[in-house]
Amino acid sequence: MVKSKVGLVAHSQGAAVALLALSRGQVPELGKSISSVVALTPAIYAGTLLDVFPFSWIKIMSPGVYRLCFGVHSFIPFMLFMQSYTMGRVYGWLGYRVFNFLFSWSDMNWEKRLRSRLFQFSPVYVSAECMRWWLGNGTKLCISKPNSKMDS
């Protein structure tokens, strides 16, 4: 039986999830069925953002504590719950304030009259495991090197 390989084209979070799935400790055997990966703007590098509070403390969390705080499947499922029970404009206003605090944003980059409307849809569903990998301690265990134990 001939098994064919597929090419994978992914964008943003999809590219991050693909890279996570292909990393050690996840599903590296998936790589054997993929001929090539085109990662368009993968959401995998946070730069110095993770060195400051509140993100810096996530680096030292155990996986169990992380899952207790942020969820198992959906990242911070409480936000999605609140989104469904809060008026859009109010949720958008609150969402902007949270992102403003977390990322030290200024109003310079946002059209003030559209801001609340734009943040009505943030966050969207995000994988908690992908966020743990992204927010983790910087040890992104990537696809194994050829001829490693994992390839045998």
Chimera marker file (.cmm) of the C-alpha trace (Angstrom):
<marker_set name="trace">
<marker id="1" x="0.000" y="0.000" z="0.000" r="1" g="1" b="0" radius="0.5"/>
<marker id="2" x="1.439" y="3.358" z="-1.043" r="1" g="1" b="0" radius="0.5"/>
<marker id="3" x="0.932" y="6.150" z="1.417" r="1" g="1" b="0" radius="0.5"/>
<marker id="4" x="0.978" y="9.622" z="0.009" r="1" g="1" b="0" radius="0.5"/>
<marker id="5" x="2.112" y="12.671" z="1.892" r="1" g="1" b="0" radius="0.5"/>
<marker id="6" x="0.319" y="15.979" z="2.018" r="1" g="1" b="0" radius="0.5"/>
<marker id="7" x="1.586" y="19.525" z="2.021" r="1" g="1" b="0" radius="0.5"/>
<marker id="8" x="0.402" y="21.707" z="4.884" r="1" g="1" b="0" radius="0.5"/>
<marker id="9" x="-0.302" y="25.412" z="4.498" r="1" g="1" b="0" radius="0.5"/>
<marker id="10" x="-1.319" y="27.115" z="7.745" r="1" g="1" b="0" radius="0.5"/>
<marker id="11" x="-1.782" y="30.691" z="8.943" r="1" g="1" b="0" radius="0.5"/>
<marker id="12" x="-1.303" y="32.340" z="12.358" r="1" g="1" b="0" radius="0.5"/>
<marker id="13" x="-2.796" y="30.146" z="15.099" r="1" g="1" b="0" radius="0.5"/>
<marker id="14" x="-3.159" y="27.245" z="12.650" r="1" g="1" b="0" radius="0.5"/>
<marker id="15" x="0.578" y="27.392" z="11.934" r="1" g="1" b="0" radius="0.5"/>
<marker id="16" x="1.332" y="27.533" z="15.659" r="1" g="1" b="0" radius="0.5"/>
<marker id="17" x="-0.873" y="24.502" z="16.320" r="1" g="1" b="0" radius="0.5"/>
<marker id="18" x="0.826" y="22.617" z="13.461" r="1" g="1" b="0" radius="0.5"/>
<marker id="19" x="4.284" y="23.392" z="14.854" r="1" g="1" b="0" radius="0.5"/>
<marker id="20" x="3.123" y="22.403" z="18.331" r="1" g="1" b="0" radius="0.5"/>
<marker id="21" x="1.741" y="19.104" z="17.039" r="1" g="1" b="0" radius="0.5"/>
<marker id="22" x="5.022" y="18.363" z="15.255" r="1" g="1" b="0" radius="0.5"/>
<marker id="23" x="7.164" y="19.058" z="18.325" r="1" g="1" b="0" radius="0.5"/>
<marker id="24" x="8.645" y="16.461" z="20.622" r="1" g="1" b="0" radius="0.5"/>
<marker id="25" x="6.283" y="15.217" z="23.260" r="1" g="1" b="0" radius="0.5"/>
<marker id="26" x="3.225" y="15.975" z="21.156" r="1" g="1" b="0" radius="0.5"/>
<marker id="27" x="2.578" y="14.178" z="17.843" r="1" g="1" b="0" radius="0.5"/>
<marker id="28" x="5.960" y="14.175" z="16.050" r="1" g="1" b="0" radius="0.5"/>
<marker id="29" x="5.021" y="11.068" z="14.007" r="1" g="1" b="0" radius="0.5"/>
<marker id="30" x="2.587" y="13.342" z="12.196" r="1" g="1" b="0" radius="0.5"/>
<marker id="31" x="5.623" y="14.682" z="10.328" r="1" g="1" b="0" radius="0.5"/>
<marker id="32" x="5.993" y="11.367" z="8.503" r="1" g="1" b="0" radius="0.5"/>
<marker id="33" x="2.774" y="12.071" z="6.569" r="1" g="1" b="0" radius="0.5"/>
<marker id="34" x="3.619" y="15.680" z="5.657" r="1" g="1" b="0" radius="0.5"/>
<marker id="35" x="5.824" y="16.510" z="2.676" r="1" g="1" b="0" radius="0.5"/>
<marker id="36" x="6.209" y="20.206" z="3.435" r="1" g="1" b="0" radius="0.5"/>
<marker id="37" x="4.934" y="22.891" z="5.782" r="1" g="1" b="0" radius="0.5"/>
<marker id="38" x="4.268" y="26.468" z="4.778" r="1" g="1" b="0" radius="0.5"/>
<marker id="39" x="3.720" y="28.474" z="7.952" r="1" g="1" b="0" radius="0.5"/>
<marker id="40" x="2.251" y="31.870" z="7.103" r="1" g="1" b="0" radius="0.5"/>
<marker id="41" x="2.827" y="34.320" z="9.962" r="1" g="1" b="0" radius="0.5"/>
<marker id="42" x="2.930" y="31.636" z="12.646" r="1" g="1" b="0" radius="0.5"/>
<marker id="43" x="1.947" y="32.971" z="16.053" r="1" g="1" b="0" radius="0.5"/>
<marker id="44" x="4.927" y="31.419" z="17.842" r="1" g="1" b="0" radius="0.5"/>
<marker id="45" x="7.300" y="34.190" z="18.922" r="1" g="1" b="0" radius="0.5"/>
<marker id="46" x="6.376" y="36.582" z="21.696" r="1" g="1" b="0" radius="0.5"/>
<marker id="47" x="9.666" y="38.437" z="21.931" r="1" g="1" b="0" radius="0.5"/>
<marker id="48" x="10.251" y="40.165" z="25.262" r="1" g="1" b="0" radius="0.5"/>
<marker id="49" x="6.538" y="40.189" z="26.111" r="1" g="1" b="0" radius="0.5"/>
<marker id="50" x="6.935" y="37.034" z="28.186" r="1" g="1" b="0" radius="0.5"/>
<marker id="51" x="9.624" y="38.568" z="30.374" r="1" g="1" b="0" radius="0.5"/>
<marker id="52" x="7.245" y="40.956" z="32.126" r="1" g="1" b="0" radius="0.5"/>
<marker id="53" x="4.355" y="40.525" z="34.535" r="1" g="1" b="0" radius="0.5"/>
<marker id="54" x="1.811" y="38.951" z="34.235" r="1" g="1" b="0" radius="0.5"/>
<marker id="55" x="3.298" y="36.556" z="31.672" r="1" g="1" b="0" radius="0.5"/>
<marker id="56" x="6.584" y="35.911" z="33.468" r="1" g="1" b="0" radius="0.5"/>
<marker id="57" x="4.948" y="33.844" z="36.206" r="1" g="1" b="0" radius="0.5"/>
<marker id="58" x="3.399" y="31.454" z="33.661" r="1" g="1" b="0" radius="0.5"/>
<marker id="59" x="6.887" y="30.204" z="32.819" r="1" g="1" b="0" radius="0.5"/>
<marker id="60" x="7.214" y="28.601" z="36.237" r="1" g="1" b="0" radius="0.5"/>
<marker id="61" x="3.730" y="27.056" z="36.453" r="1" g="1" b="0" radius="0.5"/>
<marker id="62" x="3.391" y="23.306" z="36.442" r="1" g="1" b="0" radius="0.5"/>
<marker id="63" x="1.112" y="21.897" z="33.712" r="1" g="1" b="0" radius="0.5"/>
<marker id="64" x="-1.508" y="21.006" z="36.361" r="1" g="1" b="0" radius="0.5"/>
<marker id="65" x="-1.637" y="24.514" z="37.835" r="1" g="1" b="0" radius="0.5"/>
<marker id="66" x="-1.732" y="26.010" z="34.330" r="1" g="1" b="0" radius="0.5"/>
<marker id="67" x="-4.728" y="23.842" z="33.364" r="1" g="1" b="0" radius="0.5"/>
<marker id="68" x="-6.508" y="24.717" z="36.598" r="1" g="1" b="0" radius="0.5"/>
<marker id="69" x="-6.067" y="28.457" z="35.965" r="1" g="1" b="0" radius="0.5"/>
<marker id="70" x="-6.488" y="28.639" z="32.199" r="1" g="1" b="0" radius="0.5"/>
<marker id="71" x="-8.434" y="25.576" z="31.100" r="1" g="1" b="0" radius="0.5"/>
<marker id="72" x="-7.820" y="22.322" z="29.295" r="1" g="1" b="0" radius="0.5"/>
<marker id="73" x="-9.273" y="22.745" z="25.804" r="1" g="1" b="0" radius="0.5"/>
<marker id="74" x="-10.199" y="26.409" z="25.486" r="1" g="1" b="0" radius="0.5"/>
<marker id="75" x="-7.820" y="29.057" z="26.841" r="1" g="1" b="0" radius="0.5"/>
<marker id="76" x="-9.565" y="30.851" z="29.721" r="1" g="1" b="0" radius="0.5"/>
<marker id="77" x="-13.041" y="29.441" z="28.992" r="1" g="1" b="0" radius="0.5"/>
<marker id="78" x="-14.507" y="31.913" z="31.499" r="1" g="1" b="0" radius="0.5"/>
<marker id="79" x="-13.923" y="34.730" z="28.980" r="1" g="1" b="0" radius="0.5"/>
<marker id="80" x="-15.957" y="32.922" z="26.321" r="1" g="1" b="0" radius="0.5"/>
<marker id="81" x="-18.694" y="32.294" z="28.885" r="1" g="1" b="0" radius="0.5"/>
<marker id="82" x="-18.774" y="35.996" z="29.837" r="1" g="1" b="0" radius="0.5"/>
<marker id="83" x="-18.760" y="36.991" z="26.179" r="1" g="1" b="0" radius="0.5"/>
<marker id="84" x="-22.024" y="35.138" z="25.642" r="1" g="1" b="0" radius="0.5"/>
<marker id="85" x="-23.739" y="36.782" z="28.655" r="1" g="1" b="0" radius="0.5"/>
<marker id="86" x="-22.464" y="40.363" z="28.467" r="1" g="1" b="0" radius="0.5"/>
<marker id="87" x="-23.715" y="43.121" z="26.194" r="1" g="1" b="0" radius="0.5"/>
<marker id="88" x="-21.385" y="43.460" z="23.205" r="1" g="1" b="0" radius="0.5"/>
<marker id="89" x="-20.359" y="47.053" z="23.839" r="1" g="1" b="0" radius="0.5"/>
<marker id="90" x="-19.672" y="46.386" z="27.531" r="1" g="1" b="0" radius="0.5"/>
<marker id="91" x="-17.685" y="43.238" z="26.779" r="1" g="1" b="0" radius="0.5"/>
<marker id="92" x="-15.733" y="45.095" z="24.100" r="1" g="1" b="0" radius="0.5"/>
<marker id="93" x="-14.905" y="47.917" z="26.498" r="1" g="1" b="0" radius="0.5"/>
<marker id="94" x="-13.772" y="45.442" z="29.161" r="1" g="1" b="0" radius="0.5"/>
<marker id="95" x="-11.833" y="43.389" z="26.596" r="1" g="1" b="0" radius="0.5"/>
<marker id="96" x="-9.897" y="46.429" z="25.458" r="1" g="1" b="0" radius="0.5"/>
<marker id="97" x="-9.055" y="47.327" z="29.066" r="1" g="1" b="0" radius="0.5"/>
<marker id="98" x="-7.724" y="43.801" z="29.731" r="1" g="1" b="0" radius="0.5"/>
<marker id="99" x="-5.596" y="43.770" z="26.567" r="1" g="1" b="0" radius="0.5"/>
<marker id="100" x="-4.431" y="47.308" z="27.330" r="1" g="1" b="0" radius="0.5"/>
<marker id="101" x="-3.233" y="46.171" z="30.766" r="1" g="1" b="0" radius="0.5"/>
<marker id="102" x="-1.670" y="42.899" z="29.581" r="1" g="1" b="0" radius="0.5"/>
<marker id="103" x="0.208" y="44.336" z="26.623" r="1" g="1" b="0" radius="0.5"/>
<marker id="104" x="0.721" y="47.964" z="27.725" r="1" g="1" b="0" radius="0.5"/>
<marker id="105" x="-1.080" y="49.224" z="24.648" r="1" g="1" b="0" radius="0.5"/>
<marker id="106" x="-1.787" y="52.872" z="24.088" r="1" g="1" b="0" radius="0.5"/>
<marker id="107" x="-4.714" y="54.463" z="22.321" r="1" g="1" b="0" radius="0.5"/>
<marker id="108" x="-2.394" y="55.661" z="19.582" r="1" g="1" b="0" radius="0.5"/>
<marker id="109" x="-2.980" y="52.494" z="17.514" r="1" g="1" b="0" radius="0.5"/>
<marker id="110" x="-6.753" y="52.274" z="17.868" r="1" g="1" b="0" radius="0.5"/>
<marker id="111" x="-9.619" y="54.267" z="16.431" r="1" g="1" b="0" radius="0.5"/>
<marker id="112" x="-11.323" y="55.144" z="19.723" r="1" g="1" b="0" radius="0.5"/>
<marker id="113" x="-14.859" y="55.031" z="18.346" r="1" g="1" b="0" radius="0.5"/>
<marker id="114" x="-14.325" y="51.510" z="16.931" r="1" g="1" b="0" radius="0.5"/>
<marker id="115" x="-12.320" y="50.073" z="19.795" r="1" g="1" b="0" radius="0.5"/>
<marker id="116" x="-15.197" y="48.581" z="21.809" r="1" g="1" b="0" radius="0.5"/>
<marker id="117" x="-16.740" y="47.115" z="18.675" r="1" g="1" b="0" radius="0.5"/>
<marker id="118" x="-13.493" y="45.458" z="17.644" r="1" g="1" b="0" radius="0.5"/>
<marker id="119" x="-12.915" y="43.921" z="21.060" r="1" g="1" b="0" radius="0.5"/>
<marker id="120" x="-16.408" y="42.417" z="21.229" r="1" g="1" b="0" radius="0.5"/>
<marker id="121" x="-14.921" y="39.478" z="19.348" r="1" g="1" b="0" radius="0.5"/>
<marker id="122" x="-11.784" y="39.009" z="21.440" r="1" g="1" b="0" radius="0.5"/>
<marker id="123" x="-10.856" y="36.481" z="22.417" r="1" g="1" b="0" radius="0.5"/>
<marker id="124" x="-11.785" y="33.909" z="19.876" r="1" g="1" b="0" radius="0.5"/>
<marker id="125" x="-11.471" y="30.225" z="20.683" r="1" g="1" b="0" radius="0.5"/>
<marker id="126" x="-7.800" y="29.447" z="21.296" r="1" g="1" b="0" radius="0.5"/>
<marker id="127" x="-6.281" y="26.098" z="22.231" r="1" g="1" b="0" radius="0.5"/>
<marker id="128" x="-5.148" y="26.095" z="25.867" r="1" g="1" b="0" radius="0.5"/>
<marker id="129" x="-2.316" y="23.690" z="25.031" r="1" g="1" b="0" radius="0.5"/>
<marker id="130" x="-1.106" y="25.959" z="22.223" r="1" g="1" b="0" radius="0.5"/>
<marker id="131" x="-1.132" y="28.936" z="24.590" r="1" g="1" b="0" radius="0.5"/>
<marker id="132" x="0.797" y="26.930" z="27.234" r="1" g="1" b="0" radius="0.5"/>
<marker id="133" x="3.412" y="26.133" z="24.612" r="1" g="1" b="0" radius="0.5"/>
<marker id="134" x="3.550" y="29.759" z="23.451" r="1" g="1" b="0" radius="0.5"/>
<marker id="135" x="3.620" y="31.211" z="26.975" r="1" g="1" b="0" radius="0.5"/>
<marker id="136" x="5.933" y="28.488" z="28.302" r="1" g="1" b="0" radius="0.5"/>
<marker id="137" x="9.462" y="28.651" z="29.542" r="1" g="1" b="0" radius="0.5"/>
<marker id="138" x="11.029" y="29.107" z="26.135" r="1" g="1" b="0" radius="0.5"/>
<marker id="139" x="11.976" y="25.466" z="25.639" r="1" g="1" b="0" radius="0.5"/>
<marker id="140" x="10.149" y="24.884" z="22.404" r="1" g="1" b="0" radius="0.5"/>
<marker id="141" x="11.110" y="21.298" z="21.673" r="1" g="1" b="0" radius="0.5"/>
<marker id="142" x="10.909" y="21.319" z="17.902" r="1" g="1" b="0" radius="0.5"/>
<marker id="143" x="10.837" y="18.513" z="15.404" r="1" g="1" b="0" radius="0.5"/>
<marker id="144" x="13.580" y="16.030" z="16.158" r="1" g="1" b="0" radius="0.5"/>
<marker id="145" x="16.813" y="15.994" z="14.179" r="1" g="1" b="0" radius="0.5"/>
<marker id="146" x="17.161" y="13.333" z="11.487" r="1" g="1" b="0" radius="0.5"/>
<marker id="147" x="18.486" y="9.975" z="12.722" r="1" g="1" b="0" radius="0.5"/>
<marker id="148" x="17.419" y="10.707" z="16.286" r="1" g="1" b="0" radius="0.5"/>
<marker id="149" x="15.781" y="8.097" z="18.513" r="1" g="1" b="0" radius="0.5"/>
<marker id="150" x="12.354" y="9.493" z="17.629" r="1" g="1" b="0" radius="0.5"/>
<marker id="151" x="12.862" y="8.762" z="13.914" r="1" g="1" b="0" radius="0.5"/>
<marker id="152" x="13.531" y="5.063" z="14.425" r="1" g="1" b="0" radius="0.5"/>
<link id1="1" id2="2" r="1" g="1" b="0" radius="0.2"/>
<link id1="2" id2="3" r="1" g="1" b="0" radius="0.2"/>
<link id1="3" id2="4" r="1" g="1" b="0" radius="0.2"/>
<link id1="4" id2="5" r="1" g="1" b="0" radius="0.2"/>
<link id1="5" id2="6" r="1" g="1" b="0" radius="0.2"/>
<link id1="6" id2="7" r="1" g="1" b="0" radius="0.2"/>
<link id1="7" id2="8" r="1" g="1" b="0" radius="0.2"/>
<link id1="8" id2="9" r="1" g="1" b="0" radius="0.2"/>
<link id1="9" id2="10" r="1" g="1" b="0" radius="0.2"/>
<link id1="10" id2="11" r="1" g="1" b="0" radius="0.2"/>
<link id1="11" id2="12" r="1" g="1" b="0" radius="0.2"/>
<link id1="12" id2="13" r="1" g="1" b="0" radius="0.2"/>
<link id1="13" id2="14" r="1" g="1" b="0" radius="0.2"/>
<link id1="14" id2="15" r="1" g="1" b="0" radius="0.2"/>
<link id1="15" id2="16" r="1" g="1" b="0" radius="0.2"/>
<link id1="16" id2="17" r="1" g="1" b="0" radius="0.2"/>
<link id1="17" id2="18" r="1" g="1" b="0" radius="0.2"/>
<link id1="18" id2="19" r="1" g="1" b="0" radius="0.2"/>
<link id1="19" id2="20" r="1" g="1" b="0" radius="0.2"/>
<link id1="20" id2="21" r="1" g="1" b="0" radius="0.2"/>
<link id1="21" id2="22" r="1" g="1" b="0" radius="0.2"/>
<link id1="22" id2="23" r="1" g="1" b="0" radius="0.2"/>
<link id1="23" id2="24" r="1" g="1" b="0" radius="0.2"/>
<link id1="24" id2="25" r="1" g="1" b="0" radius="0.2"/>
<link id1="25" id2="26" r="1" g="1" b="0" radius="0.2"/>
<link id1="26" id2="27" r="1" g="1" b="0" radius="0.2"/>
<link id1="27" id2="28" r="1" g="1" b="0" radius="0.2"/>
<link id1="28" id2="29" r="1" g="1" b="0" radius="0.2"/>
<link id1="29" id2="30" r="1" g="1" b="0" radius="0.2"/>
<link id1="30" id2="31" r="1" g="1" b="0" radius="0.2"/>
<link id1="31" id2="32" r="1" g="1" b="0" radius="0.2"/>
<link id1="32" id2="33" r="1" g="1" b="0" radius="0.2"/>
<link id1="33" id2="34" r="1" g="1" b="0" radius="0.2"/>
<link id1="34" id2="35" r="1" g="1" b="0" radius="0.2"/>
<link id1="35" id2="36" r="1" g="1" b="0" radius="0.2"/>
<link id1="36" id2="37" r="1" g="1" b="0" radius="0.2"/>
<link id1="37" id2="38" r="1" g="1" b="0" radius="0.2"/>
<link id1="38" id2="39" r="1" g="1" b="0" radius="0.2"/>
<link id1="39" id2="40" r="1" g="1" b="0" radius="0.2"/>
<link id1="40" id2="41" r="1" g="1" b="0" radius="0.2"/>
<link id1="41" id2="42" r="1" g="1" b="0" radius="0.2"/>
<link id1="42" id2="43" r="1" g="1" b="0" radius="0.2"/>
<link id1="43" id2="44" r="1" g="1" b="0" radius="0.2"/>
<link id1="44" id2="45" r="1" g="1" b="0" radius="0.2"/>
<link id1="45" id2="46" r="1" g="1" b="0" radius="0.2"/>
<link id1="46" id2="47" r="1" g="1" b="0" radius="0.2"/>
<link id1="47" id2="48" r="1" g="1" b="0" radius="0.2"/>
<link id1="48" id2="49" r="1" g="1" b="0" radius="0.2"/>
<link id1="49" id2="50" r="1" g="1" b="0" radius="0.2"/>
<link id1="50" id2="51" r="1" g="1" b="0" radius="0.2"/>
<link id1="51" id2="52" r="1" g="1" b="0" radius="0.2"/>
<link id1="52" id2="53" r="1" g="1" b="0" radius="0.2"/>
<link id1="53" id2="54" r="1" g="1" b="0" radius="0.2"/>
<link id1="54" id2="55" r="1" g="1" b="0" radius="0.2"/>
<link id1="55" id2="56" r="1" g="1" b="0" radius="0.2"/>
<link id1="56" id2="57" r="1" g="1" b="0" radius="0.2"/>
<link id1="57" id2="58" r="1" g="1" b="0" radius="0.2"/>
<link id1="58" id2="59" r="1" g="1" b="0" radius="0.2"/>
<link id1="59" id2="60" r="1" g="1" b="0" radius="0.2"/>
<link id1="60" id2="61" r="1" g="1" b="0" radius="0.2"/>
<link id1="61" id2="62" r="1" g="1" b="0" radius="0.2"/>
<link id1="62" id2="63" r="1" g="1" b="0" radius="0.2"/>
<link id1="63" id2="64" r="1" g="1" b="0" radius="0.2"/>
<link id1="64" id2="65" r="1" g="1" b="0" radius="0.2"/>
<link id1="65" id2="66" r="1" g="1" b="0" radius="0.2"/>
<link id1="66" id2="67" r="1" g="1" b="0" radius="0.2"/>
<link id1="67" id2="68" r="1" g="1" b="0" radius="0.2"/>
<link id1="68" id2="69" r="1" g="1" b="0" radius="0.2"/>
<link id1="69" id2="70" r="1" g="1" b="0" radius="0.2"/>
<link id1="70" id2="71" r="1" g="1" b="0" radius="0.2"/>
<link id1="71" id2="72" r="1" g="1" b="0" radius="0.2"/>
<link id1="72" id2="73" r="1" g="1" b="0" radius="0.2"/>
<link id1="73" id2="74" r="1" g="1" b="0" radius="0.2"/>
<link id1="74" id2="75" r="1" g="1" b="0" radius="0.2"/>
<link id1="75" id2="76" r="1" g="1" b="0" radius="0.2"/>
<link id1="76" id2="77" r="1" g="1" b="0" radius="0.2"/>
<link id1="77" id2="78" r="1" g="1" b="0" radius="0.2"/>
<link id1="78" id2="79" r="1" g="1" b="0" radius="0.2"/>
<link id1="79" id2="80" r="1" g="1" b="0" radius="0.2"/>
<link id1="80" id2="81" r="1" g="1" b="0" radius="0.2"/>
<link id1="81" id2="82" r="1" g="1" b="0" radius="0.2"/>
<link id1="82" id2="83" r="1" g="1" b="0" radius="0.2"/>
<link id1="83" id2="84" r="1" g="1" b="0" radius="0.2"/>
<link id1="84" id2="85" r="1" g="1" b="0" radius="0.2"/>
<link id1="85" id2="86" r="1" g="1" b="0" radius="0.2"/>
<link id1="86" id2="87" r="1" g="1" b="0" radius="0.2"/>
<link id1="87" id2="88" r="1" g="1" b="0" radius="0.2"/>
<link id1="88" id2="89" r="1" g="1" b="0" radius="0.2"/>
<link id1="89" id2="90" r="1" g="1" b="0" radius="0.2"/>
<link id1="90" id2="91" r="1" g="1" b="0" radius="0.2"/>
<link id1="91" id2="92" r="1" g="1" b="0" radius="0.2"/>
<link id1="92" id2="93" r="1" g="1" b="0" radius="0.2"/>
<link id1="93" id2="94" r="1" g="1" b="0" radius="0.2"/>
<link id1="94" id2="95" r="1" g="1" b="0" radius="0.2"/>
<link id1="95" id2="96" r="1" g="1" b="0" radius="0.2"/>
<link id1="96" id2="97" r="1" g="1" b="0" radius="0.2"/>
<link id1="97" id2="98" r="1" g="1" b="0" radius="0.2"/>
<link id1="98" id2="99" r="1" g="1" b="0" radius="0.2"/>
<link id1="99" id2="100" r="1" g="1" b="0" radius="0.2"/>
<link id1="100" id2="101" r="1" g="1" b="0" radius="0.2"/>
<link id1="101" id2="102" r="1" g="1" b="0" radius="0.2"/>
<link id1="102" id2="103" r="1" g="1" b="0" radius="0.2"/>
<link id1="103" id2="104" r="1" g="1" b="0" radius="0.2"/>
<link id1="104" id2="105" r="1" g="1" b="0" radius="0.2"/>
<link id1="105" id2="106" r="1" g="1" b="0" radius="0.2"/>
<link id1="106" id2="107" r="1" g="1" b="0" radius="0.2"/>
<link id1="107" id2="108" r="1" g="1" b="0" radius="0.2"/>
<link id1="108" id2="109" r="1" g="1" b="0" radius="0.2"/>
<link id1="109" id2="110" r="1" g="1" b="0" radius="0.2"/>
<link id1="110" id2="111" r="1" g="1" b="0" radius="0.2"/>
<link id1="111" id2="112" r="1" g="1" b="0" radius="0.2"/>
<link id1="112" id2="113" r="1" g="1" b="0" radius="0.2"/>
<link id1="113" id2="114" r="1" g="1" b="0" radius="0.2"/>
<link id1="114" id2="115" r="1" g="1" b="0" radius="0.2"/>
<link id1="115" id2="116" r="1" g="1" b="0" radius="0.2"/>
<link id1="116" id2="117" r="1" g="1" b="0" radius="0.2"/>
<link id1="117" id2="118" r="1" g="1" b="0" radius="0.2"/>
<link id1="118" id2="119" r="1" g="1" b="0" radius="0.2"/>
<link id1="119" id2="120" r="1" g="1" b="0" radius="0.2"/>
<link id1="120" id2="121" r="1" g="1" b="0" radius="0.2"/>
<link id1="121" id2="122" r="1" g="1" b="0" radius="0.2"/>
<link id1="122" id2="123" r="1" g="1" b="0" radius="0.2"/>
<link id1="123" id2="124" r="1" g="1" b="0" radius="0.2"/>
<link id1="124" id2="125" r="1" g="1" b="0" radius="0.2"/>
<link id1="125" id2="126" r="1" g="1" b="0" radius="0.2"/>
<link id1="126" id2="127" r="1" g="1" b="0" radius="0.2"/>
<link id1="127" id2="128" r="1" g="1" b="0" radius="0.2"/>
<link id1="128" id2="129" r="1" g="1" b="0" radius="0.2"/>
<link id1="129" id2="130" r="1" g="1" b="0" radius="0.2"/>
<link id1="130" id2="131" r="1" g="1" b="0" radius="0.2"/>
<link id1="131" id2="132" r="1" g="1" b="0" radius="0.2"/>
<link id1="132" id2="133" r="1" g="1" b="0" radius="0.2"/>
<link id1="133" id2="134" r="1" g="1" b="0" radius="0.2"/>
<link id1="134" id2="135" r="1" g="1" b="0" radius="0.2"/>
<link id1="135" id2="136" r="1" g="1" b="0" radius="0.2"/>
<link id1="136" id2="137" r="1" g="1" b="0" radius="0.2"/>
<link id1="137" id2="138" r="1" g="1" b="0" radius="0.2"/>
<link id1="138" id2="139" r="1" g="1" b="0" radius="0.2"/>
<link id1="139" id2="140" r="1" g="1" b="0" radius="0.2"/>
<link id1="140" id2="141" r="1" g="1" b="0" radius="0.2"/>
<link id1="141" id2="142" r="1" g="1" b="0" radius="0.2"/>
<link id1="142" id2="143" r="1" g="1" b="0" radius="0.2"/>
<link id1="143" id2="144" r="1" g="1" b="0" radius="0.2"/>
<link id1="144" id2="145" r="1" g="1" b="0" radius="0.2"/>
<link id1="145" id2="146" r="1" g="1" b="0" radius="0.2"/>
<link id1="146" id2="147" r="1" g="1" b="0" radius="0.2"/>
<link id1="147" id2="148" r="1" g="1" b="0" radius="0.2"/>
<link id1="148" id2="149" r="1" g="1" b="0" radius="0.2"/>
<link id1="149" id2="150" r="1" g="1" b="0" radius="0.2"/>
<link id1="150" id2="151" r="1" g="1" b="0" radius="0.2"/>
<link id1="151" id2="152" r="1" g="1" b="0" radius="0.2"/>
</marker_set>
